[in-house]
Amino acid sequence: MENQTNTPQELIIQTLVEKSAMKQEVYENTIETFSAIKGILHDIVIDLNTNIKNADKKIRLEYRDRGKFEAEIRVAGDILVFSMHSNVFEFDRNHSIWKLPYVQENKLNSYCGMINIYNFLTDSFKYNRLDDLGYLIGRLFINRENHYFVEGKRQMGFLYNNFGLAVINKESIKEIIESAMLYSLDFDLLVPPYDLVKIASVGQMNSKIDSAKLQTGKRLGFKFNSDDVLEEI
């Protein structure tokens, strides 16, 4: 009987071809989704600005395209930055995704593109405060079959159960964006613990005077945990 075992070289070629094709599909789906996100962000800004009657200009929304892999929306004192990673990822073995039959049936379904959603303070960019902090409030994963799930805070939720069933589309993208906006608006700037800021150096004061470089963030001095429990450091 002829030995059907593939040689190492054949296995390398097979793996390269299989994975390269799959990863290209994932990348194309992710970049297409990100393009849709940009369009929907633009439409949301126009729609909300149109519906804000006789309001102060400070609370009006602004959309900005920051290039191929980034876009932002400004909502009064908050900025949401949508950032697409150019690479394709697989999940660590402790991740809940591996419990899903959809992934267990075909490991290739676990490879995903990733789009991160960060929340920053508008003033951090306005005053070029390079040491200020932004927070990851959600991340969107899309695979080769355009199935997706969202991992994130509160409203962003954990939607593992829909992975393998839910297909990304404009309606779901809009829901994700609106959830991120609602979360950022409810996620307020807290006063840092007194003991954390009770001592300041001359250099820090000079830096603050020169270019407002003292660090600011919505939860500065607090742990920002996945379960939304804020604990003082």
PyMOL commands that set and color helices and strands:
alter all, ss='L'
color gray80, all
select helices_A, chain A and resi 8-51+57-59+96-99+101-105+107-110+122-126+154-156+160-162+170-186+194-197+202-211
alter helices_A, ss='H'
color red, helices_A
select strands_A, chain A and resi 61-65+70-75+78-89+112-121+135-142+148-152
alter strands_A, ss='S'
color yellow, strands_A
deselect
rebuild
show_as cartoon
